[in-house]
Amino acid sequence: MRWLSVAAVGLAFAPMVAQAQALGCNIPDRIAVPRLKQPKRGEPVRNPAITGYLLAMSWSPQHCAEVRNPKDARDRFQCSGESGRFGWILHGLWPETDSAGYPQWCRPAKIVPQPVLRKHLCMTPSVQLLQHEWAKHGTCMSPHPAAYFRSAELLFRAVRFPDMKKLASKPQTAGSVRRAFASVNPGVTAPMIAVSADKQGWLDEVRFCLGPRMKPTKCQPFQSGAKDGRQIRVRATSPR
């Protein structure tokens, strides 16, 4: 399919496969059926021309440190430890345009088929998040959820990740986190990477800015996230 061939071109930025980020991920025999996702009231449908993409990756230990109950249905697979321990996970592959008005909710989305959910649950350990990403972002990029998630998987598995324990061992800045990622991903420079942190300065996401053929490119101002000098704290492992 053309969509997969375009995603494969993007792999040129990191020719070596990333180390596994889901340590011992075990998918249960039965997984939940996600709820249909629709735009919230007042959230517009937008379908401008796609001029690039964002590959958004979340630091799972930070997410799990913030949940009230790791055994609640919403977070159990990712945070309870029963199905494995997660490091970097894929939040999503997002279509972008030349302004902050990115494409979203481009067509009605049915429930993602169970085989597709199972295939990608160790990459994005929440069936509801997978459904959300397909409905909000994937429908703007492909008519088929399997093709959308396969493209996202190809790109995610091409990313190399720095030593997070080392980053957590001393104070960081958004700039130093960018440089740490750039140093282990050939062809990627710090301005191609966006860093996101919560209000307390804990690292929660890293995003790679990609051009129209899914090759890394310099982030636009509205994509760039935290400023280089912002102090960043990194949680080494899940507290649970």
Phi, psi and omega in degrees: 000145182302320182301315180293324180294323177294317179298321181296325177302322181296340181294349181300339184284344181210085189290345179261140181292140180291154174294152181298134179259341175262109185271107179070036181295123180240115181274127180294164180298323179241135174238153185293153172271123183289161174279149172299143178247133177226161178300142173292160180304128180088353179273119190280153165278129179227135180221054176285172177297137179277127180242359180179188184213161169238132172258105187260122182239132184254145178271104188300319178305326178289316178302313185290334176291340186260348182283147182290316183223109183294350179257004170298152184304322185296323187245002189299313183300319184279323196246346185283339186086354182288333184249008181125175177248138185246142174255251175281130175239163178272118171287308177177166172252117190245132173287145182232164172227189186276016176212178181289351180276064185293158177296143177199150175052047190287334177208157177303140185243127173279172176297133177297131181302147181304317179300325179289318177300313182298320183297328188246010184289332177283341177276318179230093195279056176199118180296328181288324176292320176301316178297318179298314182296321178295313185293316186278319187248314186296326181294344177273354188239337183201150174279356187233122180298325180298319180290320179299311183288330176294319177297316178299319180296316179303316181290315182298318183286350175274345183282137170264149181241140178287172179289105185287329177296322178294317178296325182285345187282348180209161181300144179235168168236167176302323179295319180290327176293316176303313182294325179296318177291318181298325185292337182252003179239099181304136179086356180251133176246162184305320180293353177269003187235133175252143180240135179238137178225157178279184185295336179270002177088010178279133178298127176237332179214153168231137183231134175263128176274131184235147178278189184295337176256021174065027171263147181303140180215163180297134179293143173282159185307322182282355179257347200285345175072214185297143177292153185307322186278356183293133178291134183233134172252143182239125177276124187287313183217165177294138179286353184251000000 
